[in-house]
Amino acid sequence: MCQISQFEYKCNSSACKTPERTDTEINVLRYCDWYTNRQPCTGMKASMSDEHSHERKHTATKTVRIKKCRLCQPAIRPIEQGIWIGLLLLTVVSISYCGSSSSDVFNCAWCLAMLHALLLTFPAAYRRPQEIETVQRSIEISPTPGKTCAEYCSKLQTSPRTTHVAVDLAAKTIGKEQVGQQRLVLIAASIYMASHLMSEPEDAHKIQEVVAVDLWQAYQKLLDRADELVTGELVCHGADVSKLPRPW
């Protein structure tokens, strides 16, 4: 997520005295400018994919210009299309982490969790509660283990990398017959294991408090299957089995 905010901002209006800034609001303004210019959806996705191919690998700051800033032209309402703007911003990151695009982002548990987190970062004056509630509802009503896991990752504010691995582990270890407490225990264990696999360890007590279960028995079972669960794809994402704690 951090790379999203690495953009400097300059308004093209000669009368504008707005200083250069680097924050989420500016990126929302940037994509809002694309939207208000009525560029086709497919064109925007292509432009984003091409333009950011270099920036996904490097964190170099880039100067961005739009026609009018919010202070010059209040009629431009950056979050008027909050969900859509959020999807555009999210696409930059989701493509590099899980291959999703704005067309299928709502079918991806990780992307839903990231979109929810992204909306919460918008400036308070621009947040639209109904949009945040829509995304929350999409997460909460989902019966799939992956989406439930993504919800708890969002609450724990885990990194995109850890979230991606946790969702993958949950999907591999939780069957349809496992519901309720059984499912939550495995989700908690998956998050704990994923955080250590990605060298971003989460405190077990914190996870247990948020998910409201004891994860140790389930974690032991996952640990016994570590070589089976941590396959090529996860290794490519940086998962390292040697980093897993063995408290017994």
Residue pairs with C-beta under 8 A, 6 or more apart in sequence:
1 93
1 114
1 117
1 118
1 160
2 59
3 55
3 56
3 59
3 92
3 93
4 24
4 27
4 89
4 92
4 93
5 22
5 23
5 24
5 27
6 22
6 55
6 59
6 60
6 61
6 62
7 22
7 26
7 27
7 30
7 61
7 62
7 63
7 64
8 20
8 21
8 22
8 26
8 61
8 62
8 63
8 64
9 20
9 21
9 22
9 26
9 29
9 30
9 63
9 64
9 66
9 69
10 20
10 63
10 64
10 65
11 18
11 65
11 66
11 68
11 69
11 72
12 65
12 66
12 67
12 68
13 67
13 68
13 69
13 72
13 73
15 72
16 68
16 69
16 71
16 72
18 69
18 71
18 72
20 63
22 61
24 121
24 122
24 123
25 70
25 78
25 122
25 123
25 126
26 64
27 89
28 78
28 79
28 85
28 89
28 122
28 126
29 66
29 69
29 70
29 76
29 78
30 64
30 66
31 85
31 88
31 89
32 76
32 77
32 78
32 79
32 80
32 81
32 85
33 66
33 67
33 76
34 44
34 47
34 88
35 44
35 81
35 84
35 85
35 88
36 76
39 47
41 102
44 88
45 91
45 101
45 102
45 103
48 88
48 91
48 92
49 91
49 95
49 101
52 92
52 95
54 60
55 62
55 92
56 92
56 95
56 96
68 76
70 76
70 78
78 85
78 126
79 85
79 122
79 126
79 127
79 128
82 119
82 122
82 126
82 127
82 128
82 131
83 119
83 131
83 134
83 135
86 115
86 118
86 119
86 122
86 131
87 102
87 105
87 115
88 102
89 118
90 102
90 105
90 111
90 114
90 115
90 118
91 100
91 101
91 102
91 105
93 114
93 160
94 100
94 101
94 105
94 108
94 110
94 111
94 114
95 101
97 110
97 160
97 161
97 164
98 108
98 110
98 111
98 164
100 107
100 108
100 110
100 111
105 111
105 112
105 115
106 112
106 138
109 139
109 142
109 144
109 146
109 147
109 149
109 150
109 167
110 146
110 150
110 160
110 163
110 164
110 167
112 135
112 138
112 139
112 142
112 147
112 150
113 139
113 150
113 151
113 153
113 154
113 163
114 154
114 160
114 163
115 135
116 132
116 135
116 136
116 139
116 154
117 154
117 157
119 127
119 131
119 132
119 135
120 127
120 132
139 147
139 148
139 150
139 151
139 154
140 151
142 148
142 151
144 171
145 170
145 171
145 174
145 178
145 183
145 186
145 187
146 167
146 168
146 170
146 171
148 170
148 183
148 184
148 187
149 166
149 167
149 170
149 171
149 187
149 190
149 191
150 163
150 166
150 167
152 187
152 188
152 191
152 210
152 211
153 162
153 163
153 166
153 167
153 191
154 163
155 210
156 191
156 202
156 206
156 207
156 210
158 166
158 191
158 194
158 195
158 200
158 202
159 198
159 200
161 198
161 200
161 237
161 238
162 191
162 194
162 195
162 198
162 200
162 202
163 194
164 237
165 194
165 197
165 198
165 234
165 237
165 239
166 187
166 190
166 191
166 193
166 194
166 195
167 190
168 194
168 233
168 234
169 190
169 193
169 194
169 222
169 229
170 186
170 187
170 190
172 229
173 186
173 190
173 222
173 225
173 229
174 183
174 186
174 187
178 186
181 213
184 211
184 212
184 213
185 213
185 214
185 215
185 217
185 218
186 218
186 222
187 211
188 207
188 208
188 211
188 213
188 215
188 218
189 215
189 218
189 219
189 221
189 222
190 222
191 202
191 207
191 211
192 202
192 204
192 207
192 215
192 219
193 219
193 222
193 223
193 226
193 244
194 239
195 201
195 202
196 243
196 244
196 245
197 230
197 234
197 239
197 240
197 241
197 243
197 244
198 237
198 238
198 239
198 240
199 238
199 240
199 243
201 245
204 215
204 216
207 215
208 214
208 215
216 247
220 248
222 229
223 244
223 246
226 241
226 244
227 241
230 239
230 241
